[in-house]
Amino acid sequence: MAIIDWPVSERPREKLLQQGPQSLSDAELLAIFLRTGTAGQTALDLARGLLSAFGSLRGVLEASLTEFCSHPGMGETRYALLRAALELSQRHMLEGLQRGDCLTSSTLTRNYLRGRLRHHSREVFLCLFLDNQNRVIAAEELFHGTIDNAVVHPRVVVDRALYHNAAALIFAHNHPSGVAEPSQADIGITRRLKSALSLIDIRTLDHFVVGDTEVISLAERGML
């Protein structure tokens, strides 16, 4: 039976409009995104198949183009739409950080960094450049490393901070292992960067380490 033949209260799109997106399951949200099914399968059937094949919603969202398109009913167009939706979500969160005090929006900051960095298979070092009211001016991925290391050059960080006329910085990087616990190397490079930036009166506010399920703040740990 096609979704259009279902009771209105059971159709994903109508359910979202009447009860809000939080009322939908992962499969129902994906079905709205997919819009249409294939011969013999509704969009909800396809969505359930995707979740089963990739193990979770996160698995679907982080699938490569080849992996996604290898699933029946999927293709480059749907993959492009999926990536666009993810990027819109990231930009929406970044705009929130650009409008308000980053330090008082710790949940939003953590969610943004988790979404931006968690899926990388190699270490990525990112800087949030802030104005004197702790609003984000820009977010840049400055260094990309191996599976367990990113070479961070303080001179590059200083140059970019001056370019953006930043008053303060927040650093972040991911641990591809999924374990967010800061290493001695993480603490050491943070202190080197803080020292270099202090010479030009730019504050270092925090360094977040992004793991699979956790985002750890060095400032909260007293490691700055």
N, C-alpha and C positions, 0 to 999 in steps of 0.2 A: 504494500500500500504506500502510495506517495505521501510525503509529509503534508501536502495540501489537503489530503483527505482525512487527516487526523483531527481530533477535537482541537479547537482553537487554543485551549489552555495547555495543550501538550506540544504545540509547535514552538520550536526554540525561539524564533524571532518574536512571535506574539507574546511568549512567556517573558522575554527580556523587556519588552515594551510595557507589559502590565505589572511585572514584579521586580524588575531591575536585573542587571547583569549578574549580581551576586547570587541570584536564585538558580542560575544555570550550572550544570555540570561541565566539566572540561570538554566532554564530547559534544554537548549542545553548543557551547561557544565555538568550537571548531566547525561545527556544522553550519553555523551562521556565516563564518568566514568562507567556507567552501561553496556555499550558496546552492549548488546543484549536485545531484548524484550522477550515477552512471546507470547503464542498463541493468535493472535488477537490484540496484542498491541506492538507497536514499543518501543524502548528504550526511545524515547521522550515522548510517552504516559505515560510510567512508571514514568519518571521524573516529568511530570506535576502532576501525581497522588500523588507522594511523597510531592511535594510542597503544594498541596491542603490539604493533610492530616495533615501535620505538620505546616502549616501556613506560612512558610517562608524557605529560604535556611538555616538560622541559626537553625530553628527548626529541619530540617533534620540532620544537622551536629551534633547537640547536643542530638539527640534521644538516648535512652538507647538501648541495644541489644534487649531486649524484645519488646520494642516499634517498633524498626526498622523492626525486623523479622516478626512482626504481619501484616505488610503491604503486600498485594499480590505481588508476584514476588521477594520479598526480602528474604535474608537468612544470615546465619552466615558468609559466604564467602564474600559477598558484604559488610557486616558490618565491617569485618576485613580490607578490602581494604579501606573503608572510613576512619576508625581510623588511618590506616597507612598513608594515604594521609595527614590527619590533622597533624600527628606527623612530617612528612617530612617538612611541611610548617613551623611548630614551630622551628624545628632544622635549617632550612634555615635562618630564621630570627635571631636565636641565633648566628649562624656563622657570620652574619653581625655585630652583636654587639661585637663579639670576635675579629674582624679584625680592627674595628675603634673605635674612641672616642665615648663612650656611651652618653656623655653630648652634643655632637654636632649632634647626631642622635636621637633627641628627638621623632620624629615621629615613627621611627623604634622601639625605646624602648617602646613607648606607644602601638604600634600595637602588639608587642610581648607579653607584659604584659596583654593586653586585651584578646588576643587569649588564653593565658595560664591560666588565672584566671576567666574570665567572666562567664564561664559555671558552675562553682562550686555552689552547693546548700548550702554549708557551708563556713564559713570564712577560707581562706587559707593565711598564711603569708609566703612570698617568699623573699629570699635574692639574689641579684646579687652581686657576689664578683668580685672586679675589681683590675687590676694591677695599677702601678703608672702612666700609660698612659690612664687610664680610659677605658681599654678594659676589657670585661667580661671574667673572668677566669672560672666561674661556676655559675649556677643558681640552687638553691635548695629550695624546699618547706619544711620549717622547722616546721611549726605548723599548725595543723588543728583543727578548733574549732566547736562550736555549730552553730546554724542558724545565730546568730548575735554576736559571740564573739570567738576570738582565744587567748588562754593564751600564751603570748610571754615571754620567759625566756632569759634575757640578757646574762646569762652565756653560754647558748647554742650558741647564736649568736657569742659571742666572741671566743668560742672554734672552731667553724667552720671557722671564719675569720682567725684565726691563722693556722688552718689546711691548708687552701688554700694560706697562705702567702699573704693575700689581703692587698692592700694599701688603699682601700676605699670600701664602701658598698652603695648599693641602696636597699631600702626596698620597698615592695609592698604587698598589700593585697586587697581582694575583699570585696565588700558589697553585700551580697546576695539579699538585698532589691532592688538593682539596682540603688540606689541613692549614688553617689560618694562623697557627701559632707563629709569632714573629721569631726570626732567627737572629743570631748575633750580627750577621751581615746586614740584616734589615735595620737593626738599631744603629750600627756603625755608619751606614750611608745616610741615615736620617740626620745624625749628628753632624756629619760632614756638610751636608746640604744646609742645615740650620746655621752652621758657622759661616759658610760662604755667603749666605743671604743676609746674615746680620751685618756684614760689612757694608752693605748698601741699604741698611735700614728696612729690610723686608722681613716680615715675621713668618715663622713657620708654625702653623697652627696644629697640624696633626699629620699622621701617616697611617693610613688604613691598609690592613692586609686582608685581602679577599680570599676566602676559602670556598668550599662547596656549599656549606650551609651557614657559615659564620663570617662576620666582618669584624676584625679586631682593631681597636684604636690604640696606637702607641701612647697618645696623650693620656687616655684614661688609665693606661697601665703605668704611667709615670716614667716612660722610657724616652721622653724627648730631652 
